[in-house]
Amino acid sequence: MKKLIALFATTAVASGSAMGAIALSGTASVSYDDNGSSASATTYDADMTVTGTAGATTFTQAMDIDSSIAVTATTLATTIGPLTVSADMYNEDDSATVSSTGGLTSDSGDNRSVTVSLDAPVGDATIGLDNSGDVTVSGTFSGVTLAHTVKNGADKTVGSASIAGMDVSLTNDAGSTTWTIGTTVAGTAVTVGSDKSVSATFGLTGNTVVVTHTAERASATSTTSTKYSTAQKDAYTTIAVTRDLTSGATLAATYNTFDSSLTLKASVAF
């Protein structure tokens, strides 16, 4: 009997060492919004991510679980020598739920994809190719991080660098250029953008304060039959105060000048 128990224990250990690791993580929050002069509302949100790892292969699935279980992302990635193969296995509905923000009027179709990346020994560059034919070259060269994606008539280039204490980011997407510049002044992190947005983040007696100004959004008619038009929206500013509690939760209060609303949010990450 002792020999059988020892044999079973040895088999169990051997099987356990061959198995992959599974990790759970997630967030949960409850928010109360007085909505200014409108009716108040309480919202709930809970998300969970399951990550399974076996050797050089990782499977990740994200889910929205507050009212029912709904998959939001599924990814399978593995490494074979210098190659990394990543499969986006979730076909989400990317149609717009709010028609005034210029999103898609209907689902664009099957947007699952497979990407193969090669770590090439050329200035630390990584070359990627997906199943749609897009080619991406990315890497860091002399302190400047660049990524260029070659698409059919819609090339995209993203660059970022730290220059003289400033973090600069520049994006050109199919000929449209946007940029942000961030720096820290007297303990306050300030970021400005090409869309005239400004944000400032600083600490205050154990709290984190974020002040964000969003510029006016101009109205725009739909240029295609597949997208909604964009509604005009006045400029507004938000002030958010966040504090980590000893219980492990985080409490945040956000005031929005657009509708003079105050939102209180309690959240936890695990």
C-alpha positions in Angstrom: 0.0 0.0 0.0 2.8 2.4 0.9 4.5 1.7 -2.5 1.2 2.5 -4.3 0.7 5.8 -2.4 4.3 6.8 -3.1 3.8 5.9 -6.8 0.6 7.9 -7.0 2.3 10.9 -5.3 5.2 10.7 -7.8 2.8 10.6 -10.7 0.8 13.5 -9.3 3.9 15.6 -9.0 5.1 14.8 -12.5 1.7 15.6 -13.9 1.5 18.9 -12.0 4.9 20.0 -13.2 3.8 19.4 -16.8 0.7 21.4 -16.4 0.6 25.1 -17.2 -0.1 27.9 -14.8 -3.5 29.7 -14.6 -3.9 33.2 -13.2 -7.0 35.2 -12.4 -7.2 39.0 -12.3 -9.9 41.6 -12.5 -11.6 44.8 -11.3 -14.9 45.7 -9.8 -16.5 49.1 -9.1 -19.7 50.9 -8.1 -20.3 54.5 -9.3 -22.9 57.0 -8.2 -23.4 60.0 -10.5 -25.7 62.8 -9.5 -25.9 63.9 -13.1 -26.1 67.6 -12.2 -29.7 68.7 -12.7 -30.8 65.4 -14.2 -31.8 62.2 -12.4 -29.0 60.5 -10.5 -27.8 57.0 -11.5 -25.8 54.2 -10.0 -23.8 51.9 -12.3 -21.9 48.7 -11.6 -19.0 47.1 -13.4 -16.9 44.0 -12.9 -14.3 42.4 -15.2 -12.2 39.3 -15.0 -9.2 38.1 -17.0 -8.1 34.5 -17.1 -4.5 33.9 -18.2 -3.2 30.4 -18.9 0.5 29.8 -19.5 2.2 26.6 -20.7 5.9 27.0 -21.6 6.2 29.8 -24.2 2.5 29.8 -25.0 -0.1 32.1 -23.3 -3.8 32.1 -23.6 -5.8 35.2 -22.3 -9.5 35.7 -22.1 -11.2 38.8 -20.8 -14.8 38.9 -19.6 -17.4 41.4 -18.5 -19.1 39.7 -15.5 -21.2 42.3 -13.7 -24.6 41.2 -15.0 -23.8 38.2 -17.1 -20.7 36.6 -18.5 -19.7 38.2 -21.8 -16.4 37.7 -23.6 -14.6 40.9 -24.5 -11.2 39.6 -25.7 -9.5 36.3 -26.5 -5.8 36.0 -27.5 -3.5 33.1 -28.0 0.3 33.8 -28.4 3.3 31.6 -28.6 7.0 32.0 -29.3 8.9 29.7 -31.7 12.6 30.7 -31.8 12.8 34.3 -33.1 9.1 34.2 -34.2 6.1 35.3 -32.1 2.7 34.2 -33.3 -0.3 36.0 -31.9 -4.0 35.2 -32.7 -6.8 37.5 -31.9 -9.6 35.0 -31.6 -12.5 37.2 -30.6 -14.8 38.7 -33.3 -16.3 41.7 -31.5 -19.1 43.9 -32.7 -17.4 47.3 -33.3 -20.5 49.2 -34.3 -21.1 52.4 -32.3 -23.5 52.4 -29.4 -23.6 56.2 -29.3 -24.4 57.6 -32.8 -23.2 61.2 -32.0 -19.5 60.3 -31.8 -18.9 59.4 -35.5 -18.6 55.6 -35.0 -19.5 52.8 -37.3 -23.2 52.4 -38.1 -22.9 48.6 -38.3 -20.4 45.9 -37.5 -17.4 46.0 -39.8 -17.4 42.2 -40.1 -15.0 39.5 -39.0 -12.0 41.3 -37.4 -10.2 38.3 -36.0 -6.5 38.2 -37.1 -3.2 36.4 -36.8 0.1 38.3 -36.5 3.6 36.8 -37.0 6.5 38.9 -35.6 10.2 38.4 -36.2 12.9 39.8 -33.9 15.4 40.8 -36.5 19.0 41.6 -35.6 18.8 45.0 -37.3 19.1 47.8 -34.8 16.7 46.0 -32.4 13.9 46.1 -34.9 10.9 43.8 -34.8 9.1 43.0 -38.1 5.5 41.9 -38.0 3.1 40.6 -40.6 -0.6 39.8 -40.1 -3.1 37.8 -42.2 -4.5 41.0 -43.9 -1.1 41.7 -45.4 -0.2 44.7 -43.1 3.6 44.9 -42.3 4.8 46.6 -39.2 8.4 47.5 -38.4 9.1 48.8 -34.8 12.0 49.3 -32.4 13.9 51.8 -30.4 16.8 53.6 -32.1 19.0 56.1 -30.2 16.3 56.6 -27.6 13.5 57.1 -30.1 10.8 54.5 -30.3 9.2 54.1 -33.8 6.5 51.9 -35.3 5.6 52.0 -38.9 2.7 50.0 -40.4 2.4 49.6 -44.1 -1.2 49.3 -45.1 -3.0 49.5 -48.4 -3.3 53.3 -48.9 -3.4 54.0 -45.2 0.2 53.8 -43.7 0.5 54.6 -40.0 3.6 55.8 -38.2 3.9 56.2 -34.4 7.0 57.8 -32.7 7.9 58.7 -29.2 11.0 60.1 -27.4 12.1 61.9 -24.3 13.9 65.1 -25.3 15.2 67.6 -22.7 12.8 66.4 -20.0 9.8 66.2 -22.3 8.0 63.1 -23.5 7.0 63.6 -27.1 4.6 61.4 -29.0 3.7 61.8 -32.7 1.2 59.7 -34.8 0.5 60.0 -38.5 -2.4 57.8 -39.5 -3.2 57.8 -43.3 -2.0 61.4 -43.5 -3.7 62.8 -40.4 -1.1 63.8 -37.7 -1.7 64.1 -34.0 0.8 64.8 -31.2 1.2 65.1 -27.4 3.9 66.6 -25.3 4.3 65.9 -21.6 6.6 67.1 -18.9 6.8 67.5 -15.1 7.0 70.9 -13.5 7.3 71.3 -9.7 5.9 67.8 -9.1 3.0 68.3 -11.5 2.8 66.1 -14.7 1.4 68.2 -17.5 0.4 67.0 -20.9 -0.8 69.0 -23.9 -2.2 67.6 -27.2 -2.7 68.7 -30.8 -6.5 68.6 -30.1 -6.0 71.5 -27.7 -6.5 69.2 -24.7 -4.5 69.8 -21.4 -4.2 67.6 -18.4 -2.3 68.0 -15.1 -1.6 65.3 -12.5 -0.3 66.0 -9.0 -0.3 64.6 -5.4 -2.1 66.4 -2.6 -2.1 65.2 1.0 -2.2 61.5 0.1 -4.6 62.1 -2.8 -4.0 62.0 -6.6 -5.6 64.9 -8.4 -6.1 65.0 -12.2 -7.4 68.1 -13.9 -8.3 67.6 -17.6 -9.5 70.2 -20.1 -11.1 68.9 -23.3 -11.5 71.3 -26.2 -14.7 71.9 -28.1 -15.6 69.2 -30.6 -16.8 70.5 -33.9 -19.7 68.9 -35.7 -18.8 66.9 -38.8 -21.0 65.2 -41.4 -20.5 61.6 -42.2 -18.1 61.2 -45.1 -19.2 57.6 -45.8 -22.4 55.6 -45.5 -20.8 53.4 -42.9 -20.2 56.0 -40.2 -22.4 58.4 -38.2 -21.9 62.1 -38.3 -20.1 63.7 -35.3 -22.2 66.0 -33.0 -20.8 69.3 -31.7 -19.8 69.4 -28.0 -18.7 72.3 -26.0 -15.4 72.4 -24.2 -15.4 71.1 -20.6 -13.1 70.4 -17.7 -13.0 67.5 -15.2 -11.4 67.4 -11.8 -10.8 63.9 -10.3 -9.5 63.2 -6.8 -8.5 59.6 -6.1 -7.4 58.1 -2.8 -6.2 54.5 -2.0 -7.9 53.2 1.1 -6.3 50.9 3.7 -9.0 48.3 2.9 -7.4 47.8 -0.6 -10.1 49.7 -2.4 -9.8 53.0 -4.2 -12.2 55.9 -3.8 -12.6 58.6 -6.5 -14.6 61.8 -6.9 -14.9 63.4 -10.3 -16.6 66.8 -11.0 -17.5 67.6 -14.7 -18.2 71.2 -15.7 -20.0 70.1 -18.8 -23.2 69.1 -16.8 -22.1 70.2 -13.3 -22.2 66.6 -12.2 -20.3 64.8 -9.4 -19.5 61.1 -9.7 -18.4 59.0 -6.7 -16.7 55.7 -7.5 -15.4 52.9 -5.3 -13.3 50.3 -7.0 -10.9 47.4 -6.3 -8.4 45.5 -8.5 -7.3 41.9 -7.8 
